[in-house]
Amino acid sequence: MEIREFRESDEDSVVKLWTECNLVVPWNNPHHDIRRKLELQRDLFLVGCSGDRIVATAMAGYEGHRGWVNYVAVSPECRGRGSGREMMEAAEARLRALGCPKISLQVRYTNSDAIKFYERIGFRRDDVVSFGKRLERDE
């Protein structure tokens, strides 16, 4: 798998992958999320390609205190081959190069496969409560 930065021409393939991976929810428009990401640290939006097909993604960010990783996805038929680990290692390397001391991420509590994956690659549950507040509607 080749890992590279997202290109605008990848958008439809990426949204299709996120949909296949159940990452798309009604309150987050993936096209809006992509446009927002391209305005800020676009070099931290990574895609994994197998030939000419996008099979994995990771969208990272760093604001000076913590790094965050979102939209980690691996095509269902490519799972179990280390692609998720490779994507996270690539995101971690870029965040580390920026001086990031810790990565945080959120996983829906119902996504037991993702929870197990992150635990396998060294993440631990933080003793925190996650809060959110919509500043803009994504309809």
PALUM-490268 format. One record per residue (C-alpha): x, y, z; residue in one letter. Coordinates in steps of 0.25 Angstrom, whole numbers, padded with zeros to 4 digits, always signed. Each point is the difference from the previous one (the first is absolute). Example, Ala and Ser with C-alpha at 12.3 -4.5 7.8 and 13.67 -1.06 7.14 Angstrom:
2
+0049-0018+0031A/+0006+0014-0002S/
***
This chain:
139
+0000+0000+0000M/+0005+0014-0004E/-0003+0011+0010I/-0001+0014-0005R/-0007+0013+0003E/-0014+0002-0004F/-0003+0006-0014R/-0013+0007-0004E/-0003-0010-0010S/+0000-0011+0011D/-0013+0006+0006E/-0010-0009-0005D/+0008-0013+0002S/+0003+0005+0014V/-0015+0003+0003V/-0004-0014-0006K/+0011-0007+0009L/-0005+0008+0013W/-0014-0004-0003T/+0004-0015-0002E/+0007+0001+0013C/-0012+0006+0007N/+0007+0013+0004L/-0010+0009-0007V/-0011+0005+0009V/-0012+0010-0002P/+0006+0011+0008W/+0014+0000-0007N/+0000+0003-0015N/+0012-0007-0005P/+0002+0009-0011H/+0000+0012+0009H/+0010-0007+0009D/+0009-0002-0011I/-0001+0015-0005R/+0003+0004+0015R/+0012-0009+0001K/+0006+0005-0013L/+0000+0014+0006E/+0008-0004+0012L/+0012-0010+0000Q/-0004-0006-0013R/+0013-0008+0001D/-0005-0008+0011L/-0012-0006-0008F/+0006-0013-0005L/-0005-0011-0009V/+0005-0014-0002G/-0001-0005-0015C/+0001-0014-0005S/+0002+0002-0015G/-0009+0012-0004D/-0010-0003+0011R/-0001+0007+0013I/-0001-0011+0011V/+0003+0008+0013A/+0000+0014+0006T/+0004+0007+0012A/-0003+0015+0003M/+0010+0006+0010A/+0001+0014+0007G/+0009+0007+0010Y/-0003+0012+0008E/+0012+0001+0008G/-0005-0008+0012H/-0006-0013-0005R/+0000-0007-0014G/-0013-0006-0004W/-0003-0010-0010V/-0014-0002-0007N/-0006-0007-0012Y/+0010-0012+0001V/-0006-0010-0010A/+0004-0013-0006V/-0008-0006-0011S/-0007-0012+0005P/+0007-0010-0010E/+0014+0005+0004C/-0001-0001+0015R/+0009-0009+0007G/+0012+0003-0008R/+0006+0011+0008G/-0006+0012-0008S/-0006+0006+0012G/+0013-0001+0008R/+0008+0006-0012E/-0010+0012-0001M/+0001+0003+0015M/+0015-0001+0000E/+0001+0010-0012A/-0009+0009+0008A/+0008-0001+0012E/+0013+0002-0007A/-0006+0013-0006R/-0005+0005+0014L/+0013-0004+0007R/+0008+0008-0010A/-0009+0012+0004L/+0004-0002+0015G/-0013-0006+0004C/+0001-0007+0014P/-0013-0008+0000K/-0011-0005-0010I/-0014+0000+0003S/-0012-0006-0007L/-0014-0004+0002Q/-0007-0013-0004V/-0015-0002+0001R/-0002-0010+0012Y/-0008-0009-0008T/+0012-0002-0010N/+0007-0012+0008S/+0009-0004-0012D/+0006+0014-0001A/+0002+0001+0015I/+0007-0014+0000K/+0009+0006-0012F/+0004+0012+0007Y/+0003-0008+0013E/+0009-0009-0008R/+0008+0011-0006I/+0003+0006+0014G/-0012+0010+0003F/-0006+0000+0013R/-0013+0005+0005R/+0001+0014+0007D/-0008+0003+0012D/-0008+0011-0007V/-0014+0003-0004V/-0001+0005-0014S/-0009+0012-0003F/-0004+0007-0013G/-0007+0012-0004K/-0004+0003-0014R/+0004+0014-0005L/-0005-0003-0014E/-0011-0009-0006R/+0005-0010-0010D/-0013-0002-0008E/
***
